[in-house]
């Protein structure tokens, strides 16, 4: 096993800002959005019951919200993970920044 000399160490710092969100964080976020939507639905259904004899048009709007929101919440919760537009710079091939060891340079020239 070869030991690294101080001048051979790679001092490149890689940024991971383009990395995907972890699976746990993604699931937790979708669960949180679903719970918020269901709390809003519960409030809408309660407002429907309270407003039915007071303001019928407003009660119908809250009823429609209470009926439509579960479908929308499930579709949003099951939408899946976000797409990463490109690879993070840490995963990009840094071919121009590193030189091959002399033995590999010779092998590459021959092929």
N, C-alpha and C positions, 0 to 999 in steps of 0.2 A: 504494500500500500504506500503510495507516494505521499510525502508530506508537502504541504503547501509552504512555499516561501512567502515572505511578506510582500514581495513585489509581484507575485503571481496571483494574489487574491483578487477576486472580482469585487470591486467596490461600487458597482452599479446599484442604484436604489430603484426598485420597481414600484410603480404606482398601481394600485388595484381599484381605483375609483370606478372602473368600468366593469367590475366583477358583479355577478348576479347576487341578488339578495339570498340569504340562506333559506333553505326549505322551511325551517321552523319559523323564521320571521315572516315568510310569505303566508304560511297557513294561519299563523296568529293574526296577521293583518286581515286576511279574508274572513276569519271568524269574527273579528271585531266589527268589520263592516256589516256582516250579517246580523249581529246582535243589535247594532244601532238601527238598522232597517226594521227589525222586528219590534224594537221599542217604539219607533215612530208609528208602526202599524197599530200597536196596542193603543197608543194615544189617539190615533185616528178612529179606531173602533169605539173607544170610550166617548170621544167627542160626538160621534154619530148618535149614540144613545142619548147623550145629554142634549143635543141640539135638535132632535127629531121634532119635538113640539114647539121649539122656539124659532128656528130658521130652517125650513125644509131644504132650500137650495144648498145651504152650507152643509147640512147633514148629508145630502146626496154626494157632495164633493168628498167629504171625509170618508163616506162609505166606499166610494170608488177607489180612493187611495188605500183604504184598508183591504180591499179585494185585490188590487193590482200589485201592491208592494211585495207580497211573498214571492210571486213569480219573478219579479225583477231582482229581488235579493238573492234568490237561488241561482239565477243566471250569472249575476255578478260574482257570487261566492265560488261558483264552479268554473269561472273563466280561465283559471290556470295561472301559471307563472308568466311573468313579463318576458318579452323577447329582448335579448341583448343585441343592440344594433351592430356591434363589431367586437372583435376580440380585445381584451384589455392589452395595454402596451406590454405588460409583463409576459404575455403569451405570444406576442408577435416574434417572428424569427429575427433575431438581431444579427443577420449574416454579415453585414458590413462593419459591425463594431467589434467583432472578435476574429482573431487570426487562428487558423488551424495550427496544431503542433507541426514541426518540420516533417515528421514521418508521414503524417496524413496529407500534407501539402504535396509531397512527392507522389503519393498514391493517387491523389486526385489529378495531378498533371498527366500521369500515365494512362488514366482511363478516359 
